[in-house]
Amino acid sequence: MKLALLGFGTVGQGICEILLKKKDYLKKKYDFDFNIVAVADFVNGNVYNPDGLDIPFILEQAKAKKKFTKDVVDWDNIKLIKECNADVLCELTFTDLNTGGPAIEHCKAALESGKHVVTSNKGPAALKYPEMKKLADKNGVQFLIEGTVCAGTPVINLIDGPLAGCVISKICGILNGTTNYMLSEMEKGMDYDEVLKVAQELGYAEADPTGDVEGYDARGKVTILANIVMGASLEISDVSCEGITKITSDDIKKAKEQNARWKLIGTVEKKDGKVTGSVAPEMIDLSHPLAGVMGATNALTFSTDLLGDVTIVGPGAGKIETGFSILTDILSIHRSK
Ligand SMILES: NC(=O)c1ccc[n+]([C@@H]2O[C@H](COP(=O)([O-])OP(=O)(O)OC[C@H]3O[C@@H](n4cnc5c(N)ncnc54)[C@H](OP(=O)(O)O)[C@@H]3O)[C@@H](O)[C@H]2O)c1
């Protein structure tokens, strides 16, 4: 399988490290062989070699924040996507939940030129999933997005895999690790402002934390779950959204007294054929599986007709953890060939 990577930051480097480390294992276990033929990145530049790039070398250059020097091409992203000989484009540039950013054009160019797309970028998935899926179907390729919700922790792929045959009436859970970390730390005695500062120092929260603390990141993921798992056609603006900025130390104490704990909960629910989505802080009883999920971890409870509630807990971010989501979708394409 020939791969092209658009964006060579944390996740782009993560999938390369996994592929290099597991090369022999993947060949032996799944008869999976790969070549990374193209990489495009704002910082490092664009490179292409139809016979495969020198991955250890470009990883070294990227880590040293140097411009690529081997196999450099003077092509813009769209030309590179269209003209390279990749079978799969991994779209790993930044998420823009307002416009979708250049990622939408990257995905379109790949699908239109008959290339599968695998992405952890929430933009195209939250804003344009039906359009992307249609384009993929028309061109006989796949548009796979496991990494957009809970990184590599299996969520999207559960539905057509292990949970196929179950009707899912509700999905609710912790979709944002940063805010879950902040709420967990507030229980130890810090107030909101202190905890935000620590989260920023640790790299959990960005300099502008709005996307996390106002619930916008979780809202993007709720939209993806509503549309993909529940078959709805919600726009991001259809999902009600409240973040954690109003939670005080007093609220945390009161919850403790009631044997409960605050969590920022994203919910998708199907009632009488209508799907609704919301993000809001909720006091969760300590007996609920989601209450024990602390720190930057993510968790989702699926309410199903045949199994009752099924809760899955796992990482929601990280270089290898999100890189794995790309691997899992790539292997799924390989298996379907
Ligand atoms: N990291 C995680 O744990 C995680 C988890 C789940 C989902 N995701 C999603 O996965 C995607 C990648 O995340 P990441 O953590 O790898 O981000 P990142 O470290 O910021 O890497 C993205 C890279 O893409 C480059 N880039 C941005 N726009 C580009 C363009 N138009 N053409 C070429 N290169 C471009 C960036 O350059 P500049 O730095 O110059 O912009 C950067 O080097 C994002 O959409 C993110 O939301 C990440």
The ligand as an ORCA input file, in Angstrom:
! r2SCAN-3c Opt
* xyz 0 1
  N      -2.405     15.048     18.541
  C      -3.438     14.361     18.969
  O      -3.380     13.749     20.017
  C      -4.704     14.316     18.157
  C      -5.786     13.513     18.620
  C      -6.949     13.405     17.849
  C      -7.043     14.122     16.669
  N      -6.004     14.915     16.281
  C      -6.152     15.655     15.013
  O      -5.212     15.152     14.080
  C      -4.735     16.211     13.226
  C      -3.219     16.304     13.343
  O      -2.901     16.602     14.692
  P      -1.409     16.858     15.176
  O      -1.438     16.786     16.652
  O      -0.483     15.997     14.408
  O      -1.218     18.368     14.748
  P       0.179     19.132     14.607
  O       1.210     18.505     15.484
  O      -0.115     20.576     14.733
  O       0.615     18.796     13.116
  C      -0.034     19.285     11.994
  C       1.040     19.595     10.971
  O       0.404     19.910      9.739
  C       0.999     21.119      9.247
  N       0.015     21.793      8.405
  C      -1.007     22.579      8.777
  N      -1.694     22.973      7.677
  C      -1.075     22.445      6.603
  C      -1.288     22.498      5.214
  N      -2.296     23.189      4.668
  N      -0.416     21.844      4.415
  C       0.623     21.147      4.927
  N       0.870     21.064      6.254
  C       0.028     21.691      7.086
  C       1.337     21.895     10.490
  O       2.229     22.936     10.215
  P       2.133     24.284     11.142
  O       2.570     23.831     12.506
  O       3.053     25.247     10.500
  O       0.700     24.717     11.115
  C       1.903     20.808     11.360
  O       3.252     20.545     11.071
  C      -5.438     17.490     13.711
  O      -6.531     17.742     12.882
  C      -5.870     17.147     15.130
  O      -7.029     17.845     15.532
  C      -4.850     15.019     16.984
*
